[in-house]
Amino acid sequence: MMKKSPPLALATELPCRHLWGKEDGLDGAYPLVCHLLDTGAMVGALWDGWIGREQAGRLAAATGMEPGEFRSLLCFWAALHDIGKISVPFQKKVTSLFDQLLAQESGARTTADEDSDSFHHSAGSHWILPALLAEIGYPADGRARRHLGHHVAQLLGGHHGTFHEEMDRRFLEDPRGLAPGLGGGFWEEQARRHVRAALRVTQPVAPLAEMLPAETAVVVCGLIVLADWLASQADFIKSRMPAASWLATESALDEHWRSAVAAAPAVLAEAGLRPAAFKGASFAEMFAFQPNDLQSSLLSGLPDELTGPGMILLTAPTGDGKTEGALTAAVGLARASGATGLGVVLPTMATTDAAHRRVAAFCTEAFAQDGAVTKVHSMAWLSRDAEVDAATAGTDATMGARADVAAPAWLSGRYRPHLAPAFVATIDQVLSAVLPVRYNVLRHLAVSGKVLVIDEAHAYGPWMHALLLRLLEWLGAHRVPVVVMSATLAGETASSLLRAYRRGSAPGLPAPADDECAVPYPGWRFVAADGRIGAPHPFTTPRRHTLQIRTHAVPFADDPSAPRLAKLRKLLEPVFRDGGNALIVCTTVADAQDTTKALREYAKEQQGDRPDPVPVKTLHSRFAAHDRFRISARCEADYGPRRPRDGSRTARPTASILVATQVVEQSLDLDFDMLITDHAPLALLLQRAGRCCRHAMLGDDPHAAHRPSWWSANSSGGLTEVRIEVLDLVGKKGGFPGAARSVYGDGPLLRTRNLLAARAGAPLRVPEDVQGAIDDVYADDFSDRLGLTAAATEQVEIADMESKAGEAVETQLAGMVAISGPADVGPDLSELSRTQAEVSDDLIATRFGADSGRVVCVYDVDGRWFLDAAGTVPAPGIEGRRPLTRDQARVLAEHVIPVSGGLLAGELPDLLETPPAWQKNATVRAWRPLAMRRADHAQHTARLTRMTVAYAADLGLYAVERD
């Protein structure tokens, strides 16, 4: 406990009621002092009713104060956040109000000729406060890094999402002389009066005595941002607008404070900000089935490990029930650590959409009371719900990615969905916490009180993995309970995850040895926030099987489609002859579309006496939102599992083919009889194998009656055998086609090719052989382990050099753009808003190669623009300047299509400028209309970079002609 400072001095001068704080959307000006007190009261309500008791204790302990003492200090700080509005540039933003101020306060006249854009009021708060805080007892120094008032001022100056640069000695000594817009005389005195009024009302016991740790500072700043937003709602302010005769006397301020304190809890409740309490439901009550070995291992082993927060790393084959196991562990972690919410993180929008339904059902059973389960998506991926909801919310300038429709309206705003009791999000939405982007503090606030479940950890490349390590370091510092799941992780990668969390939670401890971080496969390991690493917990898998990987070398000539299609026809003969359901996974969207078109033609040739040809469907990212949603739902109905709660079983086609991209390989519970895939790194081949014969391994196959005659459930030894056919396109010199190289790199592809050849067709036992195979393919002594020839070794080394160079670039870039770890952030908080490299929107998407553009096909039908070629759905907002209505924005969002940014490069006459009506919507403004025109009654087409494209509901946006 730090030594208490004497009570702070008070003053009684009145703040000027004509200094306004809010006016937009109001019938009149709202006095600044009222808004400041409202925000202070709102922070108190958040402290009392939103953050958990344990988190409040941790925050207070970081300052040496008791929770109640730190609460009053937070209320005081929050009541100072907009003190920079006591400045000439801000007050002049509304000329009539400034003239009124000058008419009432002659001392407000100033010779400073500052326009309203000369600086932001948040910077003004940063500049004004150090001296004023020093006056009331905050330790001062000539250097900002040792000036406690400057530390708090910089924190409060970050309430608009970015921390301003620390002040140098000259600025500390004379901020008003160097920034004339701050004003002197009246302006300086009014700032002092507002500070002292806030001090008298909130009554903090003592000033801050030492700098806040970085992990505490970001959460505190996030709380103040959140309180400011809640207190800035027009409806809230309208109900509290003082009368024209109101004066800021002590009694009037006391009454305003009391009413704000009384009103604040209802504002939080209406916004949907409520803590989640996890009830003691059994596993069967939460999931409607009994736990398997994986889940039982966590249920029995975790209670002995838990003394508080920590991180679990869980590894198991696909389909083993990791999600249910992780959610079960999350309940135990929450109850042990006092966490008040849940966050589930996945790599793509497709996996997030699928997981949201499962998590929402889980929360219904696991939460003691109802709470919103929001869905938060990256702009790098397509989700019908996210795009639609974001667009319909986009008329609010603060809106962006929108929460699930079950959430209260307030949680739908940009940066807010993570604040719900539970959220399901794409990984980039959480990784932005460790990027120097605006409002990264809100990401820290959102996760700091929750349990975080991170799925598919193997799916992240070097760039995202580096950011994930930094995120885990911060999560450790925040004492956030974490569960990380993976189906295929190299041992070194797994160890790095555990080390990162421990480095953040226990920075003073020496790095653990390799064996201390080893995670069994399948199994799990726990590292406590105090640095203790638990014992490994292996378990058996209910899905033991053998994996037979057969590679087919396909010559890659000038026309690569011919030999590839011939091989596909051969492999698909059983489906065309006797039925069954086949999955084909392609490397690119273009490959998937070309394969789909070719197989549809072939299916017609093979129709025979059947009334209809075998259906060939495709699933990838380049569909309009409404088509993507329809196709995804159909796939889940056709190939999904039985529904355990009502016992019903899904329909299953007698014969079908689904051609897809990587969107099917993660977190989708789909089951096919046959799997054919383009060559890919071993970890991804194993992941894709989890989509084949998936339900047959559990001994209760809901599709058993529909399995084709050629499908055999058992091989020697009584184990289910999964066969995966790999199409290995081979160039003249043994290389790989450009698409595969650009997606995966030569090194991983060549290592996988050599490893499969060395196994000589021997079956891979799952799970017994998986970890060894993964470690082998990434081993430094790979060539020695496999006994490769000198020529093959040289080829691998050359490929490795190229791949590792690319990986090094990604890792280095992540290091350049990411914020420092919590232990490395100094007293200058602007380090959290600074970067060595420019952070663009594409970079924020945190995934190289993602579809970063958005287009909406608009069809020219008789000189008018429509969203369909038949001319039945008018394209809203193409002409005119009136903002889009919610219904219009929703219609547009149903038709948005993600495309690679490279397809939108250069001067493209068919890519229209974003219309003014679209630009007024915070989400739609990033979309471009793609003019689809036709000549001589041909199909509608448009020109993109290097290709002419058309759109079909069953194929997506596809190339009809390539350069």
ZAMARGU-4260 file (C-alpha; in steps of 0.2 Angstrom, whole numbers, plus 5000, padded with zeros to 4 digits):
<rodrens>
0) 5000/5000/5000 | 5007/5017/4995 | 5008/5031/5008 | 4993/5041/5007 | 4995/5059/5001
5) 4985/5073/5011 | 4968/5077/5005 | 4968/5088/4990 | 4964/5106/4991 | 4947/5112/4984
10) 4941/5128/4976 | 4924/5136/4974 | 4924/5147/4959 | 4910/5143/4946 | 4914/5135/4929
15) 4906/5145/4915 | 4890/5137/4909 | 4892/5144/4892 | 4907/5134/4888 | 4898/5120/4878
20) 4903/5102/4877 | 4890/5094/4866 | 4877/5101/4854 | 4875/5090/4839 | 4858/5082/4838
25) 4852/5093/4853 | 4840/5107/4855 | 4853/5118/4863 | 4871/5118/4869 | 4875/5106/4884
30) 4887/5114/4896 | 4904/5106/4896 | 4905/5104/4915 | 4889/5093/4914 | 4896/5082/4901
35) 4912/5080/4911 | 4902/5075/4927 | 4891/5063/4917 | 4907/5054/4911 | 4914/5053/4928
40) 4897/5045/4934 | 4897/5033/4920 | 4915/5027/4924 | 4909/5024/4941 | 4894/5013/4935
45) 4906/5003/4924 | 4917/5000/4939 | 4902/4995/4950 | 4892/4985/4937 | 4902/4979/4922
50) 4920/4975/4926 | 4922/4960/4938 | 4927/4961/4956 | 4944/4952/4952 | 4948/4964/4938
55) 4944/4979/4948 | 4955/4973/4962 | 4970/4970/4949 | 4968/4987/4942 | 4968/4995/4959
60) 4982/4985/4965 | 4993/4991/4951 | 4992/5008/4959 | 4994/5003/4977 | 4976/5008/4981
65) 4961/5000/4987 | 4947/4997/4974 | 4936/5010/4981 | 4950/5023/4981 | 4955/5019/4964
70) 4936/5020/4958 | 4935/5038/4964 | 4951/5043/4956 | 4944/5035/4939 | 4929/5046/4941
75) 4939/5061/4943 | 4950/5057/4928 | 4935/5054/4917 | 4928/5070/4922 | 4943/5079/4915
80) 4944/5070/4898 | 4937/5084/4888 | 4945/5098/4897 | 4954/5102/4880 | 4937/5109/4874
85) 4941/5124/4885 | 4950/5131/4870 | 4947/5144/4857 | 4948/5132/4842 | 4935/5120/4849
90) 4923/5133/4855 | 4923/5142/4838 | 4917/5126/4830 | 4899/5133/4832 | 4900/5151/4828
95) 4883/5156/4836 | 4888/5147/4853 | 4905/5156/4852 | 4897/5173/4850 | 4886/5169/4864
100) 4901/5165/4875 | 4909/5181/4870 | 4893/5191/4874 | 4892/5183/4892 | 4911/5183/4896
105) 4921/5198/4890 | 4936/5190/4896 | 4935/5176/4883 | 4940/5187/4870 | 4957/5183/4863
110) 4969/5189/4850 | 4974/5171/4846 | 4968/5169/4828 | 4965/5150/4829 | 4954/5141/4817
115) 4944/5126/4823 | 4955/5114/4814 | 4971/5120/4822 | 4972/5105/4835 | 4960/5092/4841
120) 4953/5095/4859 | 4960/5078/4865 | 4977/5086/4862 | 4972/5101/4871 | 4967/5090/4886
125) 4985/5082/4885 | 4993/5099/4885 | 4982/5108/4898 | 4982/5095/4911 | 5000/5093/4917
130) 5001/5110/4925 | 4984/5109/4933 | 4986/5092/4940 | 5003/5098/4947 | 4993/5112/4956
135) 4983/5099/4965 | 4997/5088/4971 | 5003/5077/4957 | 5022/5075/4957 | 5029/5086/4943
140) 5046/5085/4934 | 5054/5094/4920 | 5054/5078/4910 | 5037/5071/4904 | 5043/5054/4908
145) 5044/5058/4926 | 5029/5070/4927 | 5014/5061/4935 | 5002/5074/4929 | 5009/5072/4911
150) 5006/5053/4912 | 4988/5056/4917 | 4986/5070/4904 | 4993/5059/4890 | 4981/5045/4895
155) 4966/5056/4895 | 4972/5064/4879 | 4970/5046/4871 | 4951/5046/4873 | 4949/5048/4855
160) 4958/5033/4851 | 4976/5039/4848 | 4989/5044/4861 | 4997/5061/4857 | 5016/5063/4858
165) 5024/5066/4874 | 5028/5085/4878 | 5045/5091/4878 | 5052/5102/4892 | 5048/5118/4883
170) 5030/5113/4880 | 5028/5107/4898 | 5034/5124/4904 | 5023/5135/4893 | 5009/5125/4883
175) 4999/5141/4881 | 5013/5151/4874 | 5017/5137/4861 | 4999/5133/4858 | 4990/5150/4858
180) 4973/5142/4854 | 4973/5136/4872 | 4971/5154/4877 | 4976/5163/4893 | 4967/5173/4906
185) 4949/5168/4906 | 4953/5151/4897 | 4966/5146/4909 | 4956/5150/4924 | 4940/5141/4917
190) 4951/5126/4915 | 4957/5127/4933 | 4939/5129/4939 | 4932/5114/4929 | 4946/5103/4936
195) 4943/5109/4954 | 4924/5107/4952 | 4927/5089/4946 | 4939/5086/4961 | 4926/5093/4973
200) 4912/5082/4967 | 4921/5066/4964 | 4932/5067/4980 | 4947/5056/4976 | 4957/5052/4991
205) 4974/5055/4984 | 4983/5058/4967 | 4992/5045/4958 | 5009/5042/4966 | 5018/5032/4952
210) 5016/5028/4933 | 5003/5015/4928 | 5009/4999/4921 | 5005/4998/4902 | 4993/4984/4904
215) 4983/4995/4917 | 4984/5011/4907 | 4976/5004/4891 | 4962/4997/4901 | 4959/5013/4911
220) 4959/5023/4895 | 4947/5011/4887 | 4935/5013/4902 | 4936/5032/4900 | 4933/5030/4881
225) 4918/5019/4884 | 4911/5030/4898 | 4913/5045/4886 | 4903/5036/4872 | 4889/5031/4884
230) 4888/5049/4891 | 4888/5057/4874 | 4871/5048/4868 | 4859/5062/4863 | 4844/5054/4871
235) 4854/5053/4888 | 4859/5071/4886 | 4842/5077/4881 | 4834/5071/4897 | 4847/5080/4907
240) 4848/5097/4898 | 4848/5111/4911 | 4837/5126/4910 | 4843/5141/4902 | 4845/5150/4919
245) 4855/5136/4926 | 4872/5141/4934 | 4886/5129/4939 | 4885/5132/4958 | 4891/5120/4970
250) 4873/5114/4974 | 4869/5113/4956 | 4884/5103/4952 | 4881/5091/4967 | 4863/5088/4961
255) 4869/5085/4943 | 4881/5073/4949 | 4869/5064/4960 | 4857/5062/4946 | 4870/5056/4934
260) 4876/5043/4946 | 4858/5037/4948 | 4855/5037/4929 | 4871/5028/4924 | 4867/5010/4928
265) 4851/5011/4917 | 4862/5017/4902 | 4873/5002/4904 | 4859/4990/4905 | 4851/4998/4889
270) 4867/4997/4880 | 4869/4978/4884 | 4884/4981/4895 | 4882/4967/4908 | 4894/4955/4915
275) 4891/4936/4912 | 4890/4925/4926 | 4894/4906/4922 | 4882/4894/4931 | 4888/4877/4937
280) 4879/4867/4923 | 4885/4850/4919 | 4893/4845/4903 | 4878/4836/4898 | 4867/4851/4902
285) 4877/4862/4891 | 4879/4851/4876 | 4866/4837/4878 | 4878/4823/4876 | 4891/4814/4887
290) 4909/4820/4887 | 4922/4810/4877 | 4940/4807/4883 | 4946/4824/4877 | 4932/4833/4887
295) 4933/4821/4902 | 4952/4824/4903 | 4949/4843/4905 | 4934/4840/4917 | 4944/4829/4928
300) 4962/4837/4926 | 4959/4856/4926 | 4952/4858/4943 | 4968/4852/4951 | 4978/4865/4940
305) 4967/4880/4943 | 4972/4893/4956 | 4967/4908/4945 | 4969/4913/4927 | 4981/4905/4915
310) 4982/4898/4898 | 4978/4880/4891 | 4985/4874/4875 | 4974/4860/4868 | 4979/4849/4853
315) 4969/4835/4845 | 4964/4829/4828 | 4950/4837/4819 | 4933/4832/4824 | 4938/4826/4842
320) 4926/4839/4850 | 4940/4852/4854 | 4927/4866/4854 | 4916/4858/4867 | 4931/4854/4877
325) 4938/4872/4876 | 4921/4879/4881 | 4920/4868/4896 | 4938/4873/4901 | 4932/4891/4898
330) 4919/4889/4911 | 4931/4882/4924 | 4944/4896/4920 | 4930/4910/4922 | 4925/4903/4939
335) 4943/4902/4945 | 4948/4919/4939 | 4932/4929/4940 | 4931/4932/4922 | 4914/4940/4917
340) 4913/4936/4898 | 4918/4925/4884 | 4927/4928/4867 | 4929/4915/4854 | 4941/4918/4840
345) 4943/4910/4823 | 4953/4912/4807 | 4939/4916/4794 | 4922/4923/4792 | 4915/4906/4787
350) 4922/4898/4802 | 4915/4912/4813 | 4898/4911/4806 | 4898/4892/4810 | 4905/4894/4827
355) 4893/4908/4832 | 4878/4897/4831 | 4887/4884/4843 | 4893/4897/4855 | 4876/4906/4856
360) 4868/4889/4860 | 4882/4886/4873 | 4879/4903/4881 | 4861/4899/4883 | 4865/4885/4894
365) 4881/4891/4903 | 4876/4909/4907 | 4866/4912/4923 | 4857/4926/4914 | 4853/4931/4896
370) 4867/4941/4887 | 4871/4946/4869 | 4882/4935/4859 | 4889/4946/4846 | 4898/4941/4830
375) 4912/4952/4824 | 4920/4950/4807 | 4935/4956/4798 | 4933/4966/4782 | 4945/4954/4774
380) 4932/4940/4773 | 4914/4939/4768 | 4899/4936/4780 | 4882/4939/4775 | 4876/4944/4793
385) 4891/4955/4796 | 4891/4965/4780 | 4872/4967/4780 | 4872/4973/4798 | 4887/4984/4796
390) 4879/4992/4781 | 4862/4995/4790 | 4871/5003/4805 | 4883/5013/4794 | 4873/5030/4794
395) 4881/5033/4811 | 4898/5039/4809 | 4904/5029/4823 | 4897/5013/4816 | 4906/4999/4807
400) 4907/4981/4809 | 4891/4977/4817 | 4886/4964/4831 | 4874/4950/4829 | 4855/4956/4827
405) 4852/4948/4845 | 4863/4962/4853 | 4856/4979/4859 | 4857/4992/4846 | 4871/5001/4855
410) 4883/4986/4854 | 4881/4987/4835 | 4892/5002/4834 | 4910/5001/4827 | 4923/4995/4840
415) 4908/4990/4852 | 4903/4972/4848 | 4918/4965/4858 | 4911/4973/4874 | 4896/4961/4874
420) 4895/4947/4887 | 4901/4936/4873 | 4908/4938/4856 | 4913/4927/4841 | 4926/4936/4830
425) 4938/4934/4816 | 4956/4933/4823 | 4961/4950/4815 | 4948/4959/4826 | 4957/4954/4841
430) 4975/4955/4834 | 4971/4974/4831 | 4974/4976/4850 | 4992/4974/4847 | 4993/4985/4831
435) 4994/5004/4833 | 4977/5007/4826 | 4964/5019/4833 | 4955/5013/4848 | 4966/4998/4851
440) 4963/5002/4869 | 4945/4996/4867 | 4951/4979/4861 | 4961/4978/4877 | 4947/4983/4888
445) 4935/4971/4879 | 4946/4955/4881 | 4954/4960/4898 | 4939/4954/4908 | 4934/4939/4898
450) 4940/4921/4894 | 4947/4920/4877 | 4946/4904/4866 | 4957/4905/4851 | 4954/4891/4838
455) 4963/4884/4823 | 4980/4891/4830 | 4989/4881/4816 | 4980/4891/4802 | 4990/4907/4805
460) 5005/4911/4794 | 5021/4919/4800 | 5014/4937/4800 | 4998/4932/4810 | 5008/4920/4821
465) 5020/4934/4826 | 5005/4945/4831 | 4997/4931/4840 | 5013/4929/4851 | 5012/4948/4855
470) 4994/4946/4859 | 4997/4932/4871 | 5010/4942/4879 | 4997/4956/4883 | 4984/4943/4888
475) 4996/4936/4900 | 4999/4954/4907 | 4980/4957/4909 | 4978/4940/4917 | 4966/4935/4904
480) 4962/4916/4905 | 4965/4909/4887 | 4962/4892/4878 | 4971/4890/4862 | 4966/4875/4851
485) 4975/4867/4837 | 4974/4851/4826 | 4991/4852/4819 | 5005/4862/4828 | 5024/4859/4827
490) 5031/4857/4844 | 5042/4872/4843 | 5026/4883/4838 | 5016/4876/4852 | 5030/4880/4864
495) 5031/4898/4858 | 5013/4901/4862 | 5015/4895/4880 | 5031/4905/4882 | 5023/4921/4876
500) 5009/4920/4888 | 5021/4916/4902 | 5032/4931/4897 | 5018/4943/4899 | 5010/4936/4915
505) 5027/4933/4924 | 5040/4944/4916 | 5053/4941/4929 | 5054/4923/4928 | 5068/4914/4917
510) 5062/4906/4901 | 5056/4888/4903 | 5066/4873/4896 | 5059/4865/4880 | 5052/4850/4890
515) 5043/4861/4901 | 5033/4868/4887 | 5030/4851/4877 | 5012/4848/4874 | 5007/4830/4871
520) 4997/4825/4855 | 4983/4823/4858 | 4983/4832/4875 | 4984/4848/4884 | 4995/4858/4896
525) 4991/4873/4907 | 5002/4888/4912 | 4996/4898/4926 | 4997/4917/4926 | 5010/4916/4941
530) 5022/4907/4929 | 5019/4889/4935 | 5018/4876/4921 | 5007/4861/4924 | 5010/4843/4919
535) 5006/4837/4902 | 4989/4829/4901 | 4988/4816/4886 | 4971/4808/4882 | 4965/4795/4869
540) 4955/4801/4854 | 4938/4793/4850 | 4942/4795/4831 | 4958/4784/4830 | 4960/4780/4811
545) 4972/4778/4798 | 4975/4791/4784 | 4980/4784/4767 | 4987/4799/4757 | 4989/4795/4739
550) 4998/4807/4728 | 4995/4809/4709 | 5008/4818/4699 | 4999/4828/4686 | 5010/4836/4672
555) 5008/4855/4672 | 5009/4860/4654 | 5004/4875/4644 | 4986/4869/4647 | 4986/4862/4664
560) 4968/4859/4665 | 4968/4845/4653 | 4978/4832/4663 | 4971/4838/4679 | 4953/4836/4673
565) 4957/4818/4666 | 4964/4813/4683 | 4948/4820/4692 | 4937/4811/4680 | 4946/4795/4684
570) 4946/4797/4703 | 4927/4802/4702 | 4922/4787/4693 | 4914/4778/4708 | 4903/4793/4712
575) 4896/4794/4694 | 4894/4775/4694 | 4888/4771/4711 | 4884/4787/4720 | 4893/4795/4735
580) 4898/4813/4740 | 4915/4820/4735 | 4924/4835/4741 | 4937/4843/4730 | 4948/4857/4738
585) 4956/4869/4726 | 4970/4882/4729 | 4962/4897/4721 | 4944/4903/4718 | 4948/4903/4699
590) 4954/4885/4700 | 4938/4880/4709 | 4927/4889/4696 | 4936/4881/4681 | 4935/4864/4689
595) 4916/4866/4693 | 4912/4871/4675 | 4922/4857/4668 | 4914/4844/4680 | 4897/4850/4676
600) 4899/4847/4658 | 4907/4830/4662 | 4892/4826/4674 | 4880/4828/4659 | 4890/4816/4649
605) 4889/4803/4662 | 4871/4806/4666 | 4866/4790/4657 | 4849/4783/4662 | 4848/4795/4678
610) 4834/4809/4677 | 4847/4822/4682 | 4866/4823/4681 | 4876/4822/4697 | 4875/4839/4705
615) 4892/4849/4705 | 4891/4863/4717 | 4905/4876/4722 | 4909/4886/4738 | 4921/4900/4739
620) 4923/4918/4745 | 4918/4926/4728 | 4900/4926/4729 | 4887/4939/4733 | 4883/4938/4751
625) 4865/4931/4749 | 4871/4917/4737 | 4886/4913/4749 | 4874/4911/4763 | 4862/4901/4754
630) 4876/4889/4747 | 4884/4887/4765 | 4867/4883/4773 | 4864/4870/4760 | 4881/4862/4762
635) 4878/4861/4781 | 4861/4853/4778 | 4868/4841/4766 | 4884/4836/4774 | 4882/4841/4792
640) 4880/4830/4807 | 4864/4825/4816 | 4857/4838/4828 | 4860/4831/4845 | 4847/4841/4854
645) 4832/4836/4844 | 4839/4819/4838 | 4835/4823/4820 | 4847/4818/4806 | 4852/4829/4791
650) 4847/4824/4773 | 4861/4818/4763 | 4862/4818/4744 | 4864/4801/4736 | 4877/4808/4724
655) 4885/4825/4724 | 4902/4834/4721 | 4907/4850/4731 | 4921/4860/4723 | 4928/4872/4736
660) 4943/4882/4742 | 4951/4883/4759 | 4935/4889/4766 | 4929/4872/4770 | 4945/4866/4779
665) 4942/4874/4796 | 4929/4873/4810 | 4915/4866/4798 | 4907/4850/4803 | 4905/4843/4786
670) 4907/4824/4781 | 4911/4818/4763 | 4914/4800/4757 | 4929/4805/4746 | 4942/4819/4747
675) 4952/4825/4732 | 4963/4840/4735 | 4976/4850/4727 | 4994/4849/4734 | 4996/4859/4750
680) 5007/4858/4765 | 5005/4843/4776 | 4996/4852/4791 | 4983/4858/4779 | 4981/4840/4771
685) 4978/4833/4788 | 4966/4847/4791 | 4956/4843/4775 | 4956/4825/4779 | 4945/4829/4794
690) 4931/4833/4781 | 4931/4815/4775 | 4922/4800/4784 | 4921/4812/4799 | 4906/4805/4807
695) 4909/4787/4803 | 4924/4786/4816 | 4912/4789/4831 | 4903/4773/4830 | 4886/4781/4827
700) 4887/4787/4809 | 4871/4797/4805 | 4875/4794/4787 | 4878/4776/4787 | 4862/4772/4777
705) 4868/4783/4764 | 4886/4778/4762 | 4890/4772/4744 | 4894/4754/4740 | 4912/4757/4736
710) 4915/4766/4753 | 4923/4754/4766 | 4922/4759/4784 | 4936/4748/4790 | 4953/4743/4785
715) 4965/4730/4793 | 4965/4731/4812 | 4947/4737/4813 | 4951/4756/4811 | 4942/4767/4799
720) 4953/4771/4784 | 4952/4789/4777 | 4959/4791/4759 | 4964/4807/4753 | 4969/4809/4735
725) 4982/4823/4732 | 4984/4831/4714 | 5002/4836/4714 | 5004/4847/4699 | 5022/4845/4693
730) 5031/4857/4681 | 5044/4853/4668 | 5058/4856/4681 | 5048/4848/4696 | 5042/4865/4702
735) 5025/4870/4707 | 5012/4881/4698 | 5012/4899/4702 | 4995/4899/4712 | 5001/4886/4724
740) 5018/4895/4726 | 5010/4911/4730 | 4998/4904/4743 | 5010/4892/4752 | 5028/4894/4746
745) 5039/4882/4738 | 5047/4876/4754 | 5032/4869/4763 | 5026/4861/4747 | 5042/4853/4742
750) 5045/4846/4760 | 5027/4839/4760 | 5030/4831/4743 | 5046/4823/4749 | 5039/4817/4766
755) 5024/4808/4757 | 5036/4800/4745 | 5047/4794/4759 | 5032/4786/4767 | 5030/4776/4751
760) 5011/4775/4753 | 5012/4769/4771 | 4996/4774/4781 | 4998/4788/4794 | 4990/4783/4810
765) 4979/4796/4819 | 4984/4802/4832 | 5000/4792/4835 | 5009/4797/4819 | 5003/4815/4817
770) 5015/4825/4829 | 5030/4816/4822 | 5025/4819/4804 | 5022/4838/4808 | 5038/4840/4817
775) 5048/4830/4803 | 5041/4841/4789 | 5047/4857/4799 | 5063/4850/4805 | 5079/4859/4802
780) 5087/4842/4798 | 5073/4837/4787 | 5084/4831/4773 | 5094/4820/4785 | 5079/4813/4793
785) 5072/4807/4776 | 5089/4802/4769 | 5087/4813/4754 | 5099/4813/4739 | 5111/4827/4737
790) 5101/4834/4723 | 5085/4833/4732 | 5093/4841/4747 | 5099/4855/4737 | 5082/4858/4729
795) 5074/4858/4747 | 5087/4870/4753 | 5084/4882/4738 | 5065/4881/4741 | 5068/4884/4760
800) 5078/4900/4757 | 5064/4907/4746 | 5051/4902/4758 | 5060/4908/4774 | 5065/4924/4766
805) 5046/4927/4764 | 5042/4922/4781 | 5056/4933/4788 | 5049/4948/4779 | 5032/4944/4786
810) 5039/4942/4804 | 5049/4957/4803 | 5035/4967/4796 | 5024/4961/4811 | 5038/4966/4823
815) 5039/4984/4815 | 5020/4987/4815 | 5015/4979/4832 | 5016/4988/4848 | 5029/4983/4860
820) 5026/4970/4874 | 5018/4977/4890 | 5035/4976/4899 | 5043/4986/4885 | 5031/5000/4884
825) 5039/5015/4894 | 5030/5029/4902 | 5027/5037/4885 | 5010/5030/4880 | 5011/5037/4862
830) 5022/5021/4859 | 5005/5012/4858 | 5000/5023/4844 | 5016/5023/4834 | 5023/5012/4821
835) 5039/5010/4811 | 5029/5006/4796 | 5013/5013/4789 | 4998/5003/4794 | 4985/5003/4780
840) 4968/4995/4779 | 4974/4980/4770 | 4988/4978/4783 | 4975/4979/4797 | 4966/4964/4789
845) 4981/4955/4796 | 4982/4942/4782 | 4992/4943/4767 | 4982/4938/4751 | 4965/4941/4758
850) 4951/4947/4747 | 4953/4965/4752 | 4941/4974/4740 | 4922/4975/4739 | 4912/4977/4724
855) 4893/4977/4720 | 4888/4971/4703 | 4876/4984/4695 | 4868/4980/4679 | 4864/4992/4665
860) 4846/4988/4660 | 4839/5000/4647 | 4850/5014/4654 | 4845/5011/4672 | 4856/5002/4686
865) 4849/4987/4694 | 4857/4973/4706 | 4851/4959/4694 | 4852/4956/4676 | 4833/4954/4674
870) 4831/4972/4680 | 4820/4968/4695 | 4830/4975/4709 | 4835/4994/4707 | 4852/4998/4713
875) 4850/5010/4728 | 4860/5026/4729 | 4869/5026/4712 | 4861/5043/4708 | 4857/5057/4720
880) 4865/5062/4736 | 4853/5057/4749 | 4860/5045/4762 | 4855/5027/4760 | 4841/5021/4771
885) 4843/5006/4782 | 4833/4995/4770 | 4843/5001/4755 | 4859/4998/4764 | 4853/4980/4768
890) 4849/4977/4750 | 4866/4983/4744 | 4875/4972/4758 | 4866/4957/4752 | 4875/4959/4735
895) 4892/4964/4740 | 4906/4953/4734 | 4924/4952/4740 | 4938/4952/4727 | 4957/4952/4728
900) 4964/4970/4728 | 4975/4966/4713 | 4959/4964/4702 | 4955/4982/4706 | 4971/4990/4701
905) 4974/5003/4688 | 4961/5013/4678 | 4946/5002/4675 | 4931/5011/4666 | 4919/4998/4673
910) 4924/5001/4691 | 4913/5016/4695 | 4917/5029/4708 | 4908/5026/4725 | 4892/5036/4724
915) 4890/5051/4736 | 4875/5042/4744 | 4886/5027/4748 | 4900/5038/4754 | 4889/5044/4768
920) 4888/5026/4775 | 4903/5021/4786 | 4903/5003/4779 | 4896/5005/4761 | 4909/5019/4757
925) 4922/5006/4755 | 4913/4997/4741 | 4914/5001/4723 | 4900/4998/4710 | 4905/4986/4696
930) 4896/4991/4680 | 4890/4975/4671 | 4885/4979/4653 | 4881/4968/4638 | 4882/4970/4619
935) 4871/4962/4606 | 4860/4952/4619 | 4876/4944/4626 | 4878/4941/4645 | 4882/4956/4656
940) 4901/4957/4659 | 4913/4970/4666 | 4932/4973/4665 | 4944/4970/4679 | 4962/4970/4680
945) 4968/4956/4668 | 4951/4949/4665 | 4933/4951/4659 | 4921/4944/4672 | 4903/4939/4674
950) 4892/4934/4688 | 4882/4918/4691 | 4872/4913/4706 | 4879/4895/4706 | 4897/4900/4701
955) 4901/4917/4708 | 4910/4931/4700 | 4921/4922/4687 | 4932/4926/4672 | 4925/4924/4655
960) 4941/4930/4647 | 4958/4931/4654 | 4973/4941/4647
</rodrens>
